[in-house]
């Protein structure tokens, strides 16, 4: 098929790979961008996580945590411009929505939209905001977390990124908890443990690693074994407890927790405007 120059430019923007490499990859993938990215990775190209077609969502991420650290609510309220996101009224509305979600323990978007705040449903408040501000305003995500262990929250300055970490037991040192929450914010893990990584992701990473090694001239049987080593490095980069602790690279996060007599992490919620994920 004929590959358009604009598609090549878009793939280059998405991945950081060279123009000719992008053109070849798109040709092999028949224009499918995700397949083209996979082809580039198999050929050993360093592919960035940037996506040119991702919406530049603005807004705020807010978290409310109970005094006993057993319950937390989080909300992501989006708008179109940073100017609106920084507006005091917009932020006050977001806080009121969060408070209602927390008080009534709304764990889904539909449940939150139906809640009443000052005599109006949150859904109707959003309609009023759209009418008065002239931008698309919406709640993108609502979370309710309750635990028998300990919850720790972290909001990155600017309120565009929030993290909640659930520890499997009593956490005596709050600083340790904050350090782990900041680790989640900075290092973007996809799971707490290796067992939590989706099997399809593991399979794809092994396939990509094997193809890279074969393209480097390694025999298939050696590439098969060496791919397991690359998978271990993948786990060290993307699995929270296996990651190098950002404040002390000689320790993994698991070792850091053990050293501080802290319980292990049971789960985490990383909420970033437009690109949230759960661990």
PyMOL commands that set and color helices and strands:
alter all, ss='L'
color gray80, all
select helices_A, chain A and resi 5-15+19-28+33-42+82-85+88-103+109-113+122-133+174-187+194-196+199-215+220-238+240-242+253-259
alter helices_A, ss='H'
color red, helices_A
select strands_A, chain A and resi 58-65+71-79+116-117+120-121+138-146+150-155+161-167+244-245+248-252+265-272+277-278
alter strands_A, ss='S'
color yellow, strands_A
deselect
rebuild
show_as cartoon
